Amino acid sequence: MNSAKAPATTTEATEATEVTLRETRWQDLQRLADLESELFGPQAWSLASWWGELAARPRRAYVTAVRGGEIVGYAGVDRGGAVADVMTIAVTPAARGLGLGRRLLHRLVESAEPAEALLLEVRADNAAARALYDSEGFEVVTVRRRYYGEVDALVLRRHLGAAPGAAPGEAQVEAQR
Ligand SMILES: CC(C)(COP(=O)(O)OP(=O)(O)OC[C@H]1O[C@@H](n2cnc3c(N)ncnc32)[C@H](O)[C@@H]1OP(=O)(O)O)[C@@H](O)C(=O)NCCC(=O)NCCS
């Protein structure tokens, strides 16, 4: 006979569904390397690359998104100069479409400041990512023809800071939730 599980308490249910952003840890790296392979295939970062990225802190800043004890997303930025670069941003398929990609991007913007601008590179055929970046005020500055085999790479740029027309920063977004 199956024994019915006791219903989860509100706290347990919240912990299972809520996504927490925290600084990336050394212990995350094997899982992040595995996720990279699943999400980016031949362009995935190896475990050794991940070690190098974390070793490059504080110039690099990485954030891991966790839900119910599982890693469901991650993102990183290279900062320290007038222009910062998005190194990576990804959400696992099961956690997509829930606002996590945007939340991770806002965290990167926050980490990049006081840089004047944030750059990133995206495949021209990556519709989801392009829609996200477009809605966050990124504009195309360079097209690298056939950078990914048959597919172009787009270099996008967004102004940071309080200039008119700048997209909202993390503080404003948090306040909207
Ligand atoms: C790109 C990615 C990070 C988006 O993550 P996400 O958590 O699903 O994104 P969000 O739920 O925060 O959505 C933010 C916006 O992205 C756009 N978007 C997300 N999924 C989309 C889809 N399937 N089609 C079109 N636009 C989409 C929308 O503009 C959306 O805003 P809206 O919800 O107000 O319409 C995710 O698809 C991903 O990890 N892809 C694989 C890795 C990758 O391509 N990384 C980017 C490399 S440059």
The ligand as a Gaussian input file, in Angstrom:
#p B3LYP/6-31G(d) Opt

LIG

0 1
 C       17.909000      33.378000     -23.420000
 C       17.478000      32.797000     -22.079000
 C       18.553000      33.059000     -21.033000
 C       16.173000      33.466000     -21.618000
 O       15.864000      32.973000     -20.327000
 P       14.340000      32.952000     -19.766000
 O       14.413000      32.745000     -18.303000
 O       13.526000      31.999000     -20.534000
 O       13.879000      34.433000     -20.109000
 P       12.727000      35.261000     -19.376000
 O       11.655000      34.356000     -18.908000
 O       13.354000      36.158000     -18.360000
 O       12.165000      36.135000     -20.570000
 C       12.671000      37.431000     -20.802000
 C       12.332000      37.846000     -22.223000
 O       13.052000      37.040000     -23.150000
 C       12.265000      36.880000     -24.324000
 N       11.997000      35.459000     -24.507000
 C       12.171000      34.466000     -23.598000
 N       11.894000      33.279000     -24.164000
 C       11.511000      33.538000     -25.429000
 C       11.126000      32.716000     -26.528000
 N       11.049000      31.372000     -26.403000
 N       10.830000      33.312000     -27.713000
 C       10.921000      34.650000     -27.851000
 N       11.285000      35.493000     -26.837000
 C       11.581000      34.926000     -25.654000
 C       10.996000      37.668000     -24.116000
 O       11.230000      38.980000     -24.590000
 C       10.890000      37.682000     -22.602000
 O       10.155000      38.761000     -22.130000
 P        8.579000      38.619000     -21.817000
 O        8.439000      37.458000     -20.895000
 O        8.230000      39.924000     -21.197000
 O        7.936000      38.363000     -23.140000
 C       17.202000      31.278000     -22.202000
 O       16.339000      31.048000     -23.296000
 C       18.445000      30.409000     -22.381000
 O       19.104000      30.055000     -21.407000
 N       18.763000      30.027000     -23.626000
 C       19.914000      29.127000     -23.890000
 C       21.225000      29.796000     -23.581000
 C       21.378000      31.089000     -24.347000
 O       21.020000      31.176000     -25.513000
 N       21.942000      32.107000     -23.674000
 C       22.157000      33.406000     -24.277000
 C       23.458000      33.424000     -24.999000
 S       23.794000      35.017000     -25.691000

